């Protein structure tokens, strides 16, 4: 019987042998699925924030008011929206294959 931190990274079929309660829908452990989702959410958040920060920096550097800040906000919002739509489309496709 395996115990400890190693069990977090084992595929679900190995978790069945060590007494895991919930079996995920694929071969990843629940911890790995949580890490996958947290990385997706972090990436989308960074897609929204980084263009705004770059726009702010450009405005400060060039003294252009808030033109680049607004451009960065529009760019970040549109890129994050495309990523969210892609994510929703992929999870809807995953639900259909089950």
C-alpha positions in Angstrom: 0.0 0.0 0.0 1.4 3.4 -1.0 1.1 6.4 1.2 2.4 9.9 1.5 2.9 12.6 -1.1 3.5 10.1 -3.9 -0.2 9.1 -3.8 -1.3 12.6 -4.9 0.4 12.1 -8.3 -0.8 8.5 -9.0 -3.3 7.9 -11.7 -6.9 7.2 -10.7 -6.6 3.4 -11.2 -3.8 3.3 -8.5 -6.0 5.5 -6.2 -8.7 2.9 -6.4 -6.3 0.5 -4.7 -5.3 2.9 -2.0 -8.8 3.9 -1.0 -9.6 7.1 -2.9 -13.3 8.1 -2.5 -14.0 9.9 -5.8 -12.7 8.6 -9.0 -12.1 11.3 -11.6 -13.4 10.9 -15.2 -10.0 10.4 -16.6 -6.7 8.9 -15.6 -5.4 11.9 -13.7 -5.4 12.1 -9.9 -7.7 14.7 -8.3 -4.7 16.8 -7.3 -3.4 16.9 -10.9 -6.9 18.0 -12.1 -6.9 20.8 -9.5 -3.5 21.9 -10.6 -4.6 21.9 -14.3 -7.6 24.1 -13.5 -5.7 26.5 -11.3 -3.1 27.0 -14.0 -5.9 27.7 -16.6 -7.5 30.3 -14.3 -4.1 31.9 -13.5 -3.3 32.1 -17.2 -6.6 33.8 -18.0 -6.1 36.3 -15.1 -2.6 37.1 -16.4 -4.0 37.6 -19.9 -6.2 40.3 -18.5 -3.8 42.0 -16.1 -0.5 42.1 -18.1 -1.7 44.2 -21.1 -3.1 46.7 -18.6 0.2 47.0 -16.7 2.1 47.3 -20.0 -0.3 50.0 -21.1 0.1 51.9 -17.8 3.9 51.6 -18.0 3.9 53.0 -21.6 1.6 55.9 -20.6 4.0 56.8 -17.7 7.0 56.5 -20.0 5.6 58.4 -22.9 3.4 60.8 -21.0 0.4 60.0 -23.1 -2.4 60.2 -20.5 -4.3 56.9 -20.4 -4.4 56.0 -24.1 -2.2 52.8 -23.8 -3.9 51.9 -20.5 -7.3 51.7 -22.3 -5.8 49.9 -25.3 -4.2 47.4 -22.9 -7.5 46.9 -21.1 -9.3 46.3 -24.4 -6.6 43.9 -25.6 -6.5 42.1 -22.2 -10.3 41.8 -22.1 -10.6 40.5 -25.6 -7.8 38.0 -25.2 -9.2 36.7 -21.9 -12.6 36.4 -23.4 -11.3 34.3 -26.3 -9.5 32.1 -23.8 -12.7 31.7 -21.7 -14.7 30.8 -24.8 -12.1 28.3 -25.9 -12.1 26.8 -22.4 -15.9 26.5 -22.3 -15.9 25.0 -25.7 -13.3 22.4 -24.7 -15.1 21.4 -21.5 -18.4 21.1 -23.4 -16.7 18.8 -25.8 -15.2 16.8 -22.9 -18.8 16.4 -21.4 -20.0 15.0 -24.8 -17.4 12.3 -25.0 -18.2 10.9 -21.5 
